Amino acid sequence: HAALSRRYVLCEVVSEDPRCRQCIEDRALGLAVRDAIARVHGDYGLACCSISFTGAGGTGGPGAAGSLRVRSPVRVSPAVKYLNAYTGTVLLRCRKDSYRLLCSVLPFVRSLESRGQRYPCFLNTLHVGGTIRSCQKFLIQYNRTQLLRLLQNCTNEEERQCIQKSLLSCSLTEEQSQSGDEEEDDGTE
Protein backbone atom coordinates (compact mmCIF):
# COMPACT_ATOMS: atom_id res chain seq x y z
CA HIS A 1 0.00 0.00 0.00
CA ALA A 2 1.43 3.36 -1.02
CA ALA A 3 -0.49 5.03 1.81
CA LEU A 4 1.33 2.86 4.36
CA SER A 5 4.82 3.22 2.89
CA ARG A 6 6.97 5.67 4.76
CA ARG A 7 10.33 7.32 4.31
CA TYR A 8 12.51 8.50 7.12
CA VAL A 9 14.80 11.48 6.54
CA LEU A 10 17.78 11.61 8.90
CA CYS A 11 19.16 15.12 9.37
CA GLU A 12 21.47 17.01 11.65
CA VAL A 13 20.91 20.54 12.91
CA VAL A 14 24.03 22.58 12.23
CA SER A 15 24.54 25.88 14.05
CA GLU A 16 27.46 27.98 15.20
CA ASP A 17 25.49 29.02 18.28
CA PRO A 18 25.94 26.30 20.94
CA ARG A 19 22.66 27.36 22.61
CA CYS A 20 20.74 26.30 19.50
CA ARG A 21 21.04 22.56 20.18
CA GLN A 22 20.14 22.99 23.83
CA CYS A 23 16.86 24.66 22.89
CA ILE A 24 15.72 22.45 20.02
CA GLU A 25 12.20 21.16 20.48
CA ASP A 26 10.32 18.86 18.12
CA ARG A 27 7.45 21.33 17.88
CA ALA A 28 9.75 24.20 16.85
CA LEU A 29 11.52 22.02 14.32
CA GLY A 30 8.21 20.79 12.89
CA LEU A 31 6.96 24.36 12.56
CA ALA A 32 10.17 25.47 10.82
CA VAL A 33 9.86 22.62 8.31
CA ARG A 34 6.17 23.36 7.77
CA ASP A 35 6.88 27.04 7.18
CA ALA A 36 9.59 26.17 4.65
CA ILE A 37 7.15 23.87 2.83
CA ALA A 38 4.56 26.66 2.69
CA ARG A 39 7.12 29.19 1.38
CA VAL A 40 8.58 26.91 -1.29
CA HIS A 41 5.64 24.75 -2.43
CA GLY A 42 2.62 26.74 -1.26
CA ASP A 43 -0.70 25.21 -0.31
CA TYR A 44 -0.19 22.14 -2.51
CA GLY A 45 3.06 21.20 -0.75
CA LEU A 46 1.59 21.99 2.63
CA ALA A 47 -1.40 19.73 1.92
CA CYS A 48 0.82 16.87 0.69
CA CYS A 49 3.07 17.06 3.72
CA SER A 50 0.21 17.58 6.16
CA ILE A 51 -1.19 14.26 4.98
CA SER A 52 2.28 12.79 5.41
CA PHE A 53 2.77 14.21 8.86
CA THR A 54 -0.59 13.12 10.25
CA GLY A 55 -0.57 9.69 8.64
CA ALA A 56 -3.09 8.01 6.39
CA GLY A 57 -6.75 8.44 7.14
CA GLY A 58 -6.31 11.20 9.72
CA THR A 59 -8.27 13.89 7.91
CA GLY A 60 -9.70 12.24 4.85
CA GLY A 61 -8.47 11.63 1.35
CA PRO A 62 -7.24 13.97 -1.36
CA GLY A 63 -10.67 15.59 -1.57
CA ALA A 64 -10.23 16.86 1.97
CA ALA A 65 -7.23 19.00 1.04
CA GLY A 66 -9.15 22.16 1.95
CA SER A 67 -9.42 20.96 5.53
CA LEU A 68 -5.67 20.34 5.63
CA ARG A 69 -4.98 24.04 5.25
CA VAL A 70 -5.78 24.54 8.92
CA ARG A 71 -2.45 25.77 10.21
CA SER A 72 -2.41 24.09 13.57
CA PRO A 73 1.00 23.32 15.10
CA VAL A 74 -0.41 20.08 16.50
CA ARG A 75 -0.60 18.59 12.98
CA VAL A 76 3.14 18.94 12.42
CA SER A 77 4.52 17.19 15.52
CA PRO A 78 4.19 13.59 14.24
CA ALA A 79 6.63 14.42 11.42
CA VAL A 80 9.47 14.61 13.93
CA LYS A 81 9.83 10.93 14.81
CA TYR A 82 13.06 11.32 16.79
CA LEU A 83 15.02 14.29 18.06
CA ASN A 84 18.26 14.25 20.01
CA ALA A 85 18.96 17.83 21.04
CA TYR A 86 22.38 16.92 22.40
CA THR A 87 23.71 15.62 19.08
CA GLY A 88 21.38 17.63 16.85
CA THR A 89 20.11 14.46 15.17
CA VAL A 90 16.59 14.58 13.76
CA LEU A 91 14.50 11.86 12.13
CA LEU A 92 11.57 13.09 10.06
CA ARG A 93 8.85 10.75 8.85
CA CYS A 94 6.74 11.27 5.75
CA ARG A 95 4.83 9.26 3.19
CA LYS A 96 6.91 7.64 0.47
CA ASP A 97 5.23 9.66 -2.26
CA SER A 98 6.15 13.02 -0.70
CA TYR A 99 9.68 12.49 0.66
CA ARG A 100 11.26 14.31 -2.30
CA LEU A 101 9.06 17.31 -1.62
CA LEU A 102 10.12 17.24 2.04
CA CYS A 103 13.81 16.91 1.18
CA SER A 104 13.58 19.78 -1.30
CA VAL A 105 12.59 22.26 1.42
CA LEU A 106 15.10 21.30 4.10
CA PRO A 107 17.78 23.68 2.76
CA PHE A 108 15.28 26.51 3.24
CA VAL A 109 15.09 26.00 7.00
CA ARG A 110 17.43 28.78 8.12
CA SER A 111 16.55 29.20 11.79
CA LEU A 112 14.68 27.64 14.70
CA GLU A 113 12.62 29.58 17.15
CA SER A 114 12.40 28.37 20.72
CA ARG A 115 11.37 30.09 23.94
CA GLY A 116 11.16 33.46 22.23
CA GLN A 117 14.67 33.22 20.77
CA ARG A 118 15.61 32.70 17.11
CA TYR A 119 18.71 30.63 16.39
CA PRO A 120 20.29 30.63 12.93
CA CYS A 121 20.95 27.09 11.72
CA PHE A 122 20.48 24.75 8.81
CA LEU A 123 19.49 21.13 8.34
CA ASN A 124 22.02 18.80 6.77
CA THR A 125 20.35 15.73 5.24
CA LEU A 126 22.39 12.65 6.07
CA HIS A 127 20.27 9.74 4.85
CA VAL A 128 16.85 8.77 3.53
CA GLY A 129 15.69 5.29 4.47
CA GLY A 130 12.67 3.06 4.27
CA THR A 131 12.82 2.03 7.94
CA ILE A 132 13.92 3.50 11.22
CA ARG A 133 16.39 0.65 11.52
CA SER A 134 18.12 1.52 8.24
CA CYS A 135 18.55 5.10 9.51
CA GLN A 136 19.95 3.80 12.82
CA LYS A 137 22.47 1.63 10.97
CA PHE A 138 23.53 4.57 8.83
CA LEU A 139 23.85 6.82 11.88
CA ILE A 140 26.12 4.33 13.66
CA GLN A 141 28.44 4.16 10.65
CA TYR A 142 28.34 7.95 10.21
CA ASN A 143 29.24 8.52 13.87
CA ARG A 144 32.14 6.06 13.61
CA THR A 145 33.50 7.96 10.62
CA GLN A 146 33.12 11.29 12.41
CA LEU A 147 34.89 9.88 15.47
CA LEU A 148 37.83 8.68 13.39
CA ARG A 149 38.12 12.15 11.83
CA LEU A 150 38.04 13.69 15.30
CA LEU A 151 40.82 11.40 16.52
CA GLN A 152 42.93 12.08 13.42
CA ASN A 153 42.61 15.83 13.97
CA CYS A 154 43.99 15.70 17.51
CA THR A 155 47.03 17.94 17.81
CA ASN A 156 48.70 16.01 20.63
CA GLU A 157 48.58 12.72 22.51
CA GLU A 158 46.86 14.34 25.50
CA GLU A 159 43.83 15.32 23.38
CA ARG A 160 43.68 11.83 21.87
CA GLN A 161 43.79 10.16 25.30
CA CYS A 162 41.13 12.54 26.64
CA ILE A 163 38.77 11.62 23.77
CA GLN A 164 39.47 7.90 24.15
CA LYS A 165 38.92 8.06 27.91
CA SER A 166 35.66 9.89 27.37
CA LEU A 167 34.50 7.22 24.92
CA LEU A 168 35.45 4.36 27.19
CA SER A 169 33.52 5.90 30.07
CA CYS A 170 30.32 5.77 28.02
CA SER A 171 28.12 2.74 28.38
CA LEU A 172 25.30 1.91 26.07
CA THR A 173 22.44 -0.37 26.97
CA GLU A 174 20.38 -2.00 24.29
CA GLU A 175 16.66 -1.43 24.64
CA GLN A 176 13.97 -3.60 23.19
CA SER A 177 12.63 -1.89 20.09
CA GLN A 178 8.96 -1.20 20.24
CA SER A 179 7.06 -2.92 17.46
CA GLY A 180 5.12 0.27 16.73
CA ASP A 181 8.28 2.25 15.94
CA GLU A 182 9.54 0.01 13.18
CA GLU A 183 7.90 0.05 9.78
CA GLU A 184 8.20 -2.87 7.42
CA ASP A 185 10.82 -2.39 4.75
CA ASP A 186 9.39 -2.60 1.28
CA GLY A 187 12.80 -3.35 -0.21
CA THR A 188 13.49 0.12 -1.61
CA GLU A 189 15.65 2.58 0.20
Secondary structure as UniProt FT lines:
FT   TURN            2..4
FT   STRAND          6..14
FT   HELIX           18..22
FT   HELIX           26..54
FT   TURN            56..57
FT   HELIX           62..69
FT   HELIX           73..75
FT   HELIX           77..79
FT   STRAND          80..84
FT   TURN            85..88
FT   STRAND          89..95
FT   HELIX           96..98
FT   HELIX           99..105
FT   HELIX           106..108
FT   STRAND          111..114
FT   TURN            115..116
FT   STRAND          117..120
FT   STRAND          122..129
FT   HELIX           132..152
FT   HELIX           157..168
FT   TURN            179..181
//
